[in-house]
Every structure is written in C-alpha cells, then in structure tokens.
C-alpha cells in the first residue's frame, strides 16, 4: 500500500490547501474528538491484569513488530496510519469512529490520525474549523478540542535517599529491586544501545513480565534486537506533528530512538541498571543506578527535539501504554499553557490519565520548571502525583587562584593545573594573530571559537581567558569549540569569565576535557579582569603590552563535595497553590505532592543526544529540572508496587507523601529558593506550596503504617461537584453526573493533605486511614496555621491491622486576612510509624462581613 498511500496523502493534504496564504477558517488543524460512549477500559477493567506471557522465540522476536523504515513526511504518516489501522480493524470502537466521520463529513476530505479506545473513546483528526463545528453538533460527540503543544519539563542520589542501606537492603538488595514492575515513559524515546538498559549485566536473568503485552518497533535506527527483557517495549507517536509539516526525520527520528537525550536520561534515573560506570570527557565520576534497577522499561516516544510534542500524540501514547499493561506511567512533560475551560482538570491528557488511574496505573508527572512564582504549577489533577525538584548534597566545586591570593569560585567538571605552579593569564583579545583584520571580521574573537584568530606562541603553556557571552546561552558559540582552540594552541588551560550582559543565567557543571573553569558570577568576573588588566605592563609611548603580569592556577572540579546543606527546593521548581482554572482561581488541592532530587543529576545519555551541547557524544550527562525529579518517584513507586502489589495508585501516593521528610540533612527546615538570580541568597523555609508533603523518604515509604486511599468514584464525585461541570464530565468520561447521588468538594477528597483556599468562619473535614501494618496505638498532634483555631478528633486511637479510622478536623478562622498560613497534623505510632499531613489555609474570614 506504500505507493498508493503516498499518492493519497499528497492529494489529500493538497486538497486541504496546505499553503501559506490559506484562509484561517479553511486551514486544517488537528482536533481531539471524544464521544459519549465509554471507552473499552471502562468495560474491561481487568484487562490490564490478565497474563499475556510470551510462548516462543527469542526476547527480541517476542517484543518486535517488523515495520519497514521510511524517512520522508508522507511515508512516515502512512506508516502511522497503517500501523494503527492494522490493530483497529477488529475494533468495534474504531469502526464507530470511521462511520461517524463518514456520516458527519460526507464526501469531504479529512485524515484520522489515531483512534483512542482504551482509556478514552475518541479520535484525533485533521480537519478544518467548519468540519470541527459539524462534528461538535453530532449527538454522539461529547467534545471537540483543538490539539495543543507540550514540552519536556544519577550516581549518588540512591545513596542520598538511603536506598543502599535502607529500601534496597530491606527488600533483598538492588539485585531484585523493582523486578517484575513495568514503568512506561512518555518522553523523547531511548537509546537501546546504552548499558543502563542491557539485560545481561548480571548472572541473574531478567524475567519476562507476563502481564505486559507491548511490542517493539523495528526501524533502520531502532533495529531488531533493540528490545530485550529489560527494555520490553518501544513505540513512537508523531502523527499530529507530521501533519503539521514540522517533523524532521533526520533530526527527530521516526522511531523510538532518542535523538534528544531527555528520554534516555529520565528512563535511567527510574530504572537504569545498577553499577554502570559514569565516564565523561575521559573522567570517572562513579557508578550509576536507577531507583528500581530491576524494573522493566517500556518507551512511548511522543516528544521530539525540534518541536516538543502535541497532546494528540501524548494521549495516543498514554492510551497505548495502559493497553499494553504498564504498572506506572512517568511523564516528565507539561503543557505549554494552562488548559482553558471550566477547570484545568478537564483536558485530554489529564482525563486520559484519570482512566489510567482507574485501571490501577500509578501516574507521576513533573511539576514544571516555571517557578518560583506562586501558582506556577503545570500539573493540576489530584489523581496525578506531582513532583517538584530539590537539591542533594553533592556538588562539584572548582576555583581559580589568582597571583594576588584571591580565590574565585566557578564551575567546570575539569582537571586542575599543577597546584605547585602559577601560569600566566593571556586574554584572547590580547593574543590576536592579526589584530586589525581579526577585529574587523570577527567581533566575537573573545569567545575563542577559532584558533586561527589567535597567536599560538603567545598562548602556548599559558592560561587562555575567554568570554562567556549570550551566544553560549543561545548555542551560537560553544565551550567545546573554545576548548578545541585552547588545545590547538597548546594552552595550559582555559578561564571563562561571564559577560556582563548575561544576567542571572544559571550554569550547571560543564565537562571540560582540559584544565578549565567557568566563572558564573559577573561580579567575580570583574575581579578577575581587574586583576588581569592592572597587571599588564605597557609601553609608555605606544601603549602596546610588553609584559603579561597576571598569573593563576586552576584547582579543578572533578572531586565531589558533600558538605552543603540539602535538600532545598530549587528556584525553577513550579509552585502551588494549585490553579483550578485559567483565571488562577485556587483549587483546594495541595501541589506539588512532594519534592525529590532534580538538580545536577547524573544519568544515561543518548549517543546522538543534542539536548545539551556540553554532553554531545557522551554516554552520561548531568541535567537539572523537575523532569529529573519525577522519574526518581516513578522508580521508588515501583519498589512500593513490588512490595504491595495490591496497592491502588492513591495508596502508593499516600505511602510516599505521609512519610516524606520536613528537614534537611542537618536537622534544620528544608529551605526553598525564592529568586532566579542569586537563589542561595534569596531563600526561606519551604511551605507545602513549595514542597507539598516534603522531601521523599524512600525507606519509610516502604513501611507507611497507615494509608489514605481514594477511589475513582470519589474523583468523579469531585469533578461533578465543580460548578457547571456536568457537560465536561459527560464529554470526557461518558458518565452522567446524575449517577452520583452526592458530590464532594476538593477539600473532602481523602488525600494525605488538607488545603483550604477560603476558610469562611469554620470548616470541618474528615480523613480516613487504613492500617496496613500490625496493630498499633497512634497519638495525634498538630501545628495550627496562623489565624486559625483547629481541633482533631480522636487525639489517640488504637487500630488493628486492616481496620480503618476516621479523623475529624475542624478549622475556625480567628483573623481576617488573605496571607497563606501553614500547619501540619502528625500521627505517631508506638511501633515507629510517623505520618505527616500538611495543612494550608489562604483566605481567612472570621465573621460575616455583611452582618458584622
């Protein structure tokens, strides 16, 4: 069908008027259409837990589906359509979609991209605005939404989290940690050749997860044998991007292969093999391990280097992951904007994830890198476990020691110079091979990008000074090219100073293949340049430099330091309170749920990864962001799921949340950075809007004692309780709110936290806990938010294994203000279990303003 499909698509897309001067209303776009009929997962909830073992053939043959590689726009789309249709012909729901489109649009041109039938009943289709309007008026159609874009938001963290001596050792060691659990990653793909994903790294063979039924695509850049018993599934989804004409097959790869690096990084954080050597720029930085090193990985590539991704492709990936039987879904992605409409929860991605949770899948998502402003949260719904980013206590400190005994700190994963020797400093602008010609043709010569501009004999054996300008931030100039210049000229090392126009830019440790340092502070850079310029000796008559008097040595930044206070919430980590809608009204839901290591994380890197130019060609990279924090939790959730296979997603969330720590490693309160510029000088104690329940405690999460559970029906009752939400609920779930006898407010969801956006005089809420450990006596204590008087009953209770206990919490406002205040409820058991429930109250009204 290849040639026919090519001709069909060319004619079809041309008939749509794919031209720059097409009218706005007739220009086609991708729409996500949901129907009122419930999806198949709602009818077959047990499907995900059926055993679908492999019977014959090798691991790669069992997990592979032979697709011929193609690399141009229309063949790519043909393959997407043929692949989906080959599985859909037997699907009743898919036939309903096709029939509806034919009936509603008659002989008009359209292109169906995906049929969603497992978690939501709907499809994505390339149509015009008029055609979308026709579909929206059909009785079977619940909702028509314009597709929207999304974006991507460790050697030591297992030790910092106490896994080696705690969670791993208590459950049999790293050799079995997470075994049998499948984590699905919706990201930029994976590099299957990386040793972090091999299945032959130990004498203990990986089992085949018999509840997983996914496949492994085979293409030219993802050949047969790429999957194994560790990497058990791999697909890619790009139909929405391809129809827009922005898919670059040579850069984005029409396969599960990771041309970016982000997806390889996140997968290895959660589930990378244990004990993989980290070697970058020829330097050894220890051995890497995922949080659940024996977990299995399934990859659903829906994000790409050149453009990010689109909701239509992400929803298709989520739907497929659930149908394949993953246990956990990890999303290090967030929407580019807040979803419009009655509430942020009502968007195709979150509603598909609600159905995934109903099917028993734990869903973890990055909070977003839009902090530190309030209400900057990019993950909204209570059924999604939202993770913010915190630091850990490992740093790589580098410094340059000047001849005047001044030491300037900097960054750079680099060796140092001989500390017993001082080296002459030579600025690139003072070492030009032909000053007039060079300055005329290259005004950026100070950035050291071309060795032909510089006089080698002057630089040989000395330290070359280069400027780090905005062009490095934009990728127009690179550290690698400057290092190559220094090597070509036989320099002893390189010192980068920060251009004064680069204000507030945060530089992560950068690998340098020779002695070097980057001074990130503009003030420290001025100190360096003042010393350098004041040490120059010039000819009195000509002004020419006759002697370079400044000297220095570089200490090097290869040795890790573990002395800093940690964790602390990073400035970029998105903050609560949780915005309920695009008007920034506040939902009574605590976000983030907690924080995890997300700053300066070593993890696997794709061999062709381009997301970070500093690590191109390396097999590991150090990255920062909530994207790195989320897979830490995905991996730890796999450990919990392994120990408690009967746990619901809400129970896993409860175990992680109630056991989180409120203190740093020195016993002080966890701090939160409050500013982008000079973040360590602008910090204060973290609140639940910064860190949720606190910093994850991996060992305690495996023994929580009590759990707070929340059911799908309660989430539905909550959604139905939002004013005017009945049509949206029906649109996305196919369920009528009239089926629910009563609705509940967000504050009444049985979550392990309490958030009240407006306390009008008084409010009573209840929480129910279930004992999953032995019989135990608990004592209840609490810290009251400022401006509030509160009580909790009972103050003591004895609870047997398997029993439930209801806690009644009453809040009374004692002040009139809108300043957020915070507190906590503690449950202390006599067998060592200690649970924390964070409290937040924003607006307090202590009396009736009208009658008062």
N, C-alpha and C positions, 0 to 999 in steps of 0.2 A: 504493500500500500504506500511505500515511501514516496514514489513519484507522484501518485495521484494526490496524496496529502499535501505535497509541496504546491502543486498547481491550485488545489482547493484553497489553501491558506492565502496564497498570493492574491487570488481573485477576491476572496472574502475580505481581506484586510484593505485591498484597494477599493473595494466597493463601499467600505466604511468611510472612505475619504481620508486616508492617513496622510494628510498634508498640513503644512504649517498655517495655511490660510483658511482652514475649515471653520465653519461656524461653531460657536461654543455649544449650542444645543444639539447639533448633529454629530459632534465629535464623540466617538465611542470611548467608554471607560469601563473599568471593572467594577461590578456591583456584587455584593454578597446578599443572596436572597434566602430567607428562611421560610419554611412552610409551617402550617399549624399542626400537621400530623407529627406525632412524637418520633424521634429517631430510634434506630434499632436497639441501641444500648438500653433504652428505657423499657423495652420489651424483653430483652435478653441480658439481664444484669449479671447473670452467672457466666456469660460467655468468656469474660476475661480470665476466669479462674479454671477454665477447662484445660486439661492436659493435652497438649498437641506435640508430643515428642517426635523427634526425627528417627526414622527407622533404618534408612540405608544411605550409603555414600559417605564421602569424607565430610569434614566440618564445613569446608568452603563450598562444596557442592550442595550441601543441605541448605546453606544460607544464601545461595546465589540465585539470581534470575538473570538470564542472558539477554541483555539489551545491547544492540549494536551501537557503538559510539558515533555520534554525529555532532557537528560543531558550528552549524550556521543557525540563524534565527528560526526559520520556519521548520527545518527538520527537528530542532530542539523541541518546538511546540508540538509537532507531530508525535514525537516520542512520548511527551507528557500525556497527550490525549489518548494515544494507542495503549499506553501502559494502564491508565486509569480505566479506559473502556473495557480492556480485556478482563478486568476484575469486576466490572459493573454489569456485564451483560446478564448475569444471573441475579442481579439485584432488583428486586421489585421497586424499591425506593428510587433507584436511579432511572428506571423506566418511567416512573411517575414524573420525575423532573423533565425528562425528554418530552413526554407527552404534553406537559404544561407549557413548555417553551413553544412547541409547535402550535398548540392551540391558541396561546396568547399572542404570538407574534406572526402567525400565519406564514406567508412566504418571505417574510423579512429576514435579513441576514443577522446572524448572531453567532457567538462562539462560546460554548460552555467549556469552562476550564476544569472545574472539579465538581463532583457530586459528594457532598458531605452526608453521610448516612448513619454514622455510628454514634457520635456524641450530639450532633445537631442535625436536623433534617433540612437540608438546603443545598444550594449550589452557588458557585461563582460563575459569572458570565460576562462576556464583553458585549456591551450593548450601548445604545445612545440614551440620552436623557428621556426622550419621548418613549422609548421602549421600556425603560425602567418605570415610567409612570403607568404604562399599560399593565405591567406585571403587578405593581402595587395595588391596582384596582381589582385584581382577581381574588375571589373568595378564598381560594386555597392558600394564598400568600399571606404570611404573617408580617414580614418585614423586608424592606429593601434598603440596604446600607451601602454607600459609596466606600470602596476599598480605601484603606489609609496605610501610611507607612509606619514602620517600626525601626528601632535601632538597637545596637548592642550597648548596652549599658556597661610545687611547694616543697622545699627541702626541710623546713623547720616547723611549719605550723602543726604537724602531728605531734611534735614534742611540746610546743607551746600549749596545745589543747590537752596534753596529758594522755594521749592515746596509747603510747608505748607501755606506760606503767599502769594505765587505767583501763579504758574501754576495751582495747585490743587484748590485753593480758587476761582480763576477767572473762572474756568470751572465747579463749582458745588461741589468741595471738593473731598477728597480722596475716598468717597463712590461711586463715579461714574468714577473715573479716569481710562481711558483706556477701559471702558466697551464696549463689542462687538468686540474688536480687538483681533485677534489670533496671538500669537507670536510662531513661530516654532524654537525649539532649537535643533541644531545638536551638540551633546555633548556626555557625558558618561551616559545619562539616568537620572532618577529621583527617589526619594524616595516618593511614593504616600501617605505614612502614615504621612508625615510631616504636621503640622498645617498651614504652609505657603501656602499649596495647597488645603486646605479644601474648600468646597463650602457652609458651614453652619456657617461661623464665624460672620455673621451679619443678621439682620432682613430683609435686602433687598436681595432677592434671585438672584443668577446669572441667566441671560438669556442664552438660548441655541443659540450659533452663527449659524444662519441658512445658512450662506454661506460656512460653513465648513463641509466636508464630511469624515473626517478621522475616523479611528477605534482605539480601544484599545485592544492590545494583552492581552490574558489571559494565564498565566502560573502558575506554582507552587509558584514562588516567586513574581509574579505580578497577584494576584488572581482577580476574578470577583469583581467588585465594586471599583477597584483601581482608575478608572477614574470617573469623575463627571462633573458638569457644569463649574468648574474651570479648571481642568486638562481634556481637552476634547479629547485628542488623545495621543497614545503612541505606538511606534513600535521600533524594533531593527533590525539592519543590520550588519551581520557579515560573510557573505558567503565567501568573499575574505580571511578573517582571518582563517576561518575554513578549507579551502582547503590547507592552509599552515601548518596545524597541530599545530598552536600555541594558539588556543583558549582553555582556561581553564574554563570549565563551572562552576566549584565550586568557582572560584575567579571572573570571568568576568560576570557571569550570562547571560544565554541565554534568555534574556527578556529585557524589558525596565528598569528594576530595576537598580539603580545606586550603584554599588559596589565600586565606586571610591570616590565620593563626589563632584567632579568638576561640574557635570551637575546639581545637586541639588542646588549648590551654585549659579551658573550663572542664573538659572531659577528664583530663588527667588529675585535676585538683580533686574531683569527686572520687574517681575510681581508677586512677593510674596504678600500674604495678608498683610493688614495694622494692626499694633498694636500687633504683635506676641512677647511675652516676650523672651528675649535672656538670657538664664541661662547656664553658662559654669563653670564646676568644682565647682558647687554649688554657684556661684556668679552671681548676676544680673547685666546686662550691658545695660539695657534699652529695648525699644520695636523696632522691625524691621518692615520694609515696603519695598516693591518693588517700582520702579519708577512709574509704572502703576498698582496699586494694584488690579484693577478690570479687567485687561486684562485676556484673556484666554491663556492657555499653551498647546502646542502640542509638544511632545517629539519624536525625531528621533535619537535613540541611534546608533552611528556609531564609537564611541571611547571607549576604554577599558583600565583598569588599567594596565594589564600586558604587553601590546604591543603597545598601542596608537591606530592607525587606518590606513586604506588604502583608497586610492582615489576611488576605485570601490565601496566600501560601502558608502562613503560620497556622491558620485554622485547619488547613488540609494536613499539615504535619501533626498537629495535636490529635486530630481525628484518627490518623493512621497509627500513631503511637499507642493510643488507647485500644484500638482494634487489635494491634499486634500483641498486647498483653504486658506492657511495661508496668513496673511497680511504682516508679517515681518519674515525674517529669521535671526537668530542670530548665528554666528559662532565664538566661542572662540577657534578656531583651526587655525593652519598654516601649510604649507608644511614643511617637514624636509629639503628640498633643493629647490633652485630656479629652476623653470621649465626650461628644456632645449628647444632648438629650436630657431625660428626666433625672438620671443618676449615672455616675461614672461606671457603675457595675454593669450597666446594660450596654455591652459592646460584644462583638462576635468572639473575641479571644477569651474574655472572662467568662462568658456564658458557656463556651465550649469546655473551659476548664472546670466549671461547675458540674457538668455532666461527667467529666473525668473523675472528679472527686466522688460523685455518686457511685461510680464504678469501682471505687476503692483505691484510686491512684492519689498519692501524695504529690502536691504541686508546690514547687518552690520557685520564687521569682526575685530577681534583683530589684531593689528599691528604686534605682536610678541614680545617676551622677549629677543631679541638679541641685544639690544642697549648696550652702547651709540655710537657705531661706525657709521660713515656715510654710507649710502647705505645698512643698515642692515634691511631694510623694508622687511616684509614677506607677505604683502598684496599689490597687484600691480595695479589692474584694475580700471579705472575711474568710472565704474558703481557700484563698491563696496565701501561702506562707511567705511573707515579705522580709527580705534580709538586707540590712544596711551594712556598711563597711567600717571596720575598725582596724587599728594598727596591731602589730605584735611587737615584741621587744627586740627583734633582731634588726640591726642597722649596719650599713657599711659606710664607715666614716673615712674620708680622705682629707688631706690638708696639704698646703704648700707653706713651707717655712722660708721666710724672706731673710736676706742678709742683715736686716736691722732687728732681727729676733722677733718679728711679728709673725704669728701663725694664722693663716686664713683657712677656714674650713671650706670644704667643697664636696662634690660627688664625683664618682667615677670608679667603676669596678676595674681597677688598673693596678699593675705593679708599681712600686715606687722606684725612685732613683737610689743610688748608693748614698745612704744617710751619712756617710763619713765625708762626703764631698759636696761642695756647693757648685752649681752650674750657672753660667752667665745667661741672663734673660735677654732674648732678642725679639722685638716686636716685628711682625710680618711687614708692617708699613715702613719699617726702617731697614728692611732687607730686600728691597726690590732690585731685580736684575737690571731693569731699565725704568727708572722712576717716572719719567715723563710719559713714555709710551704705555707703561702699565696702568698708571692712574687714569690716562685718557681712555683706555679700552676696558678697564675693569675697576669700577668704583667699589667693588666688594673684595678687594685683594686682602683686606684684613682678616677675612674668613678662612684664608689658607686653603682654597679649593683647587688651586692649580700650582704645582711645583715649578712650572716654567716661569712663573711670575717672580720667583724669589732667587736670591743669590746663595747658592748652596754652600760655598766655602765659609760664608759668614755664619750660617746656621749650624753647620756640622759640629756635633758634640755639645751643643748648647740647648737651652730650653726655648722653644718657639712659642711666642704669645700670639693667640688668635682671638678674634671677637666672636661671640655667640649672639647673633642678631635674630630679628624676627624671621629672617629667611630660614633659619634652622627650624623654627616652630612650624613654618609653612611647608617644610620639606624641600625648599629650593636649594638649600645648602645642607650638607650632612657632616656629622662628626667623622664618619668613615673616610670621606674624601680628605678631610683635614689631616687625619692620621696618616693616610697614604702619602700626602705631601711631606709630612714630617719624616716618614720612613725614607722616601726618595732622596731627601736632603740630609739623611743621617743625623737627624736631631736626637738629642738625648731624651727628649720628652716634649709634651705639649701642655700649655696652660691656657684654658679658655676663660676669658672674662665676659661678664654679662653686659651686653649693650644697654645703655640707659633707657632706650625706648621699649625694652622688653620688661614690662612692669607686672609683677605678681605671678609670673609664669612659674609653675612648679616642675622641677626637673627630677625625674626618677634616676636612680643609679644607672649609669650607662656603661656597657662593657667597652673597655679600651684595650687594644692589643699591644700597647706600649706604655711606659710611664706617662701618666697624664692626670689632669684634674679639670673639672668644670666648676667655676665659682658661680653659684646661682644667685648670690646677692649683688645687687647693683652697688650698694654701699661698700661691700668688701672689694668689689671690682675697682672702685675708685681708689681704695687704699693701695691696691696692687699697682695701679697706673701712676699714682702719685709717687710711690717709692721708685718705680722704674724711671719715670721722667726726671725726677730730682737727682738720679744717679748718673744721668747721661753727661758726658763731657763734650763740649762743642768748641769748634774753632772760633776764636773771638771775632775774626773778620768775616768769615764765610758762613758761620752758623752750622757748618757740617759737623756731624757726630764724629769724634775722634776716639772715643772710648765708651764702651757699654759697661757701666759700673755696677748695675744691679745683679745680684746673684740669688739663687734659691735652690731648694731641694723639694722633692715630692715624696710624701710619706707612703702613699699607696693606699688603695681601698679594697683589698682582697680579703682582709680578715674581718669577720663578723664581730660586732659588739652587741652585748646583751644587757646593757646597764640601764637603758632608758625605761621610763615608766610606761606601762602598757597593760591593757589596751586603752585606746582612746578613739572616739568616734571621729572619722575623717571629715574634713571640711566639705568634700564633694558628695558625701552620702546624703541622699534625699531625706527630708524631714517631714514629720507629721505637724499638725494633726491631719488626718485623712480627709482630703477634699471629696465631698459627696457629689458635686456637680461642677460644671464649668464656671459657675458663679462663685466657686470656692466656699460654698456652704459646707459646714463641717459634719462629717459622719461620726456617729458615736462608736467608732471602731479604732482600736489602737494600732497604729502603723508607725514604723516598721514593727514586725513581731519581735525581732531581736537583731543583734549585730554579730558578725563573725569576721575572721581575718580577711581583709580585702586589699591591704596596702603592701606593695613590694613583695608580691607572691611569685616565687619560682615555680614554673610548671612547664610541661612539654610544649614544644613549638613546632609548627608545620615546617617541613623542609623548604617549602616555597611560600611561606607566610610573609605578607607585606604590611601587616597592620602596624608594626613597629619597625621603622627602618634601622634602628640600632641593633636589632636582633636578626636581621635578614641573613639567611644561611646558617643560623644556629639551630641546635636541636632543643634548646630550652630558652625561656625568656622570663624576665621579671616584669610583671604587669600589676597595675593597681586599678581598683574600681569595685563597685557593688557587683559587677559581673564575676569577679573573683570570689566574693563573699558567698554568693548564692550556691555554687557547687560544693563549698565546704559543708553546707547544711544538707544538700542532696546526698552527699556521701554519708554523713552522720545519720540521716534518716534511714539509709539502707541498713546500718547497724541495728537501729531500733526495730525496723521491719523484720530483720533476720531473727532477732530475739523474740519479738512479739508479732508473729505473722497474722494474728487475729486483730491487731490494732487497726482502727479506722484512721483515715487521714487526720481527722481532728484530734484523735488520741496521740498520734505522733507529734502533732503541733503542740499539744499540751505538754508532753514529756520534755520537749525542747525548751518550751517557754518557762514553765514553772521552776525549772532547775537552773536557769541562767544566773550568772553572777552579776552583782552590782558593784563589785570592787576590782581595782586593778591589782597587779601582782604584788604591790607594796602595801596593800590593805586600805588604800585611800579610795575615794569615789572615782568611778570612771569619768573622765573628762570628755568634753565634746568641743572640737574646734569650731569657731564661730565666724571665721572670715577666710576668704580665698587668699588674700595677701597676708603674709606673716601669720599663718594659722596657729603656730605654737605660742604666739604672744596674745592671741585672742581666743581664749578658751575658758570654759566654766563647767561645773558639774553637769553631767548629762541627765536629761529627763526622759520619760517614756516617749516623748515626741522625737527624741534623738536616737534612742537605743531600744525602744519597746520594753521587753522584759529584762533586757540586759545583754551581757556577752555570753555566748553559748558555752555550756559546760558539758563536754562530750561524755564524761564518765557518769555524772549524775543523771544525765538524760536517759541512761540505760536502766536506771532504778528510781523512777519518779515517785513511787509510793501511791500517789493519787493521780487521777487524770480527770480532765474536763472534756467531755465528749459532746459533739454537736452533729446532728443528723442532717441529711439532705432536706428532709421535710421542714426542719427549723430554718434552714437557709431560704427555702421557698416561702415560709410564713413571714420571714423578714422582708423579702423582696416584695411580697404582696402588701406589706404594711407601709411601703413608701407611697405617699400621696400621689394618686393618679398613675400608679404603676401597672395596673391590671392589663392594659393593652400590651405593654412592653413584655411583661411576664408571659403572656399568651404568645406573643410574637416569637420569643426566643425558646421557650420550653414546650409550647403546645399544650400547656396546662392552664386551666381556668382557676383564677384565684378564689372563685366561689366554692371550689372543692375544699378549701381550707377554712375550717369553722372559725378560727381566730387567727389574727396576725400578731406579730411581735415586733417591737422596736429593736434597733441595733443594739442598744444597751442591754437588752434582755436575752441576746444570744448567749449561750453557755460557753463563753470564751474565757480563757485564763487571764483576763484583764477587764478593767471597767473604765470606760471613757464617757464623760458626760459633757456635751458641748454647751448645754444651758441647764443649770440647776435652778428651777423656778420654785423657790422655797424648800421643797422636800422631794425626795425620790427614794423609793425602795426597790431594790433589785435582788434577784436570787441567783445563786450559782450552785450547781450540783456536782459533787465529786464522787468518783468510784474508786474503791480500794483495789489495786491490782497486786498488792504485796500481802504480807502477813497481817494478822490482827494487830492493831496499833491504837494508842491513845494520842490525840493531837491537841495541842494548845494553840489558840488563835490570838494573834496580836495584830495591831495595826498602827500606822502612822497616818494622821489625818491631814488632808490637803488644807492649806491656808484658806481661811474664810469659810470653812465647812466644819460642822459637828457631825460625827458619824458613830454608828454602833454596828457591831456584828454579832449575830447570834447563830448558834451557841458559841460560847467562848472556849469551851472544851467539848470534845466528843471522842467516844471510843467507836471504832469501826472495824468490823470483821472483813476478812478477805472476800471480795466480790460484792460487798454491800455498797449502798450509796448514802450520802449525807448531803442535805440541803443547807446552804449558808444563806442567811438573810441579812442584807446590808442596807442600812438606812442612812441617807445623806440629808442634812439640813443646812441650808445656807445661813451663814451668820454675818455676811457682808454683802455689799452691792458693788461688784466690780467685774471687769472682763479680763483680768490678768490670770493666765493659766496657773493653776497650782496642782501639786502632785503629792501622792502618798503611796502607801502600799499595805497590803494585808499579808501577814506571814502565817503559815501553818507549820508548826514544829512538832514532829512526831517523836515519840520516845524510843523509836528504833532507828533514828538517824535521818529520817526523811525530812527535808526542809523545803517548802514551797513558797514562792513569792508571786503575788498578784498585784501588778502595778495599777495605780489609780490616777486619773487625771480629770480635773474639772475646770472648765474655762469660764463661762459667764455664770456669775452667782447673783441671784435675786432673793434677798432675804425677806421681802414683804411685797405685798401687792402695790405696785407703783400707782395705779389708778385710784384705789381707795385709800391708800396711805397718805 
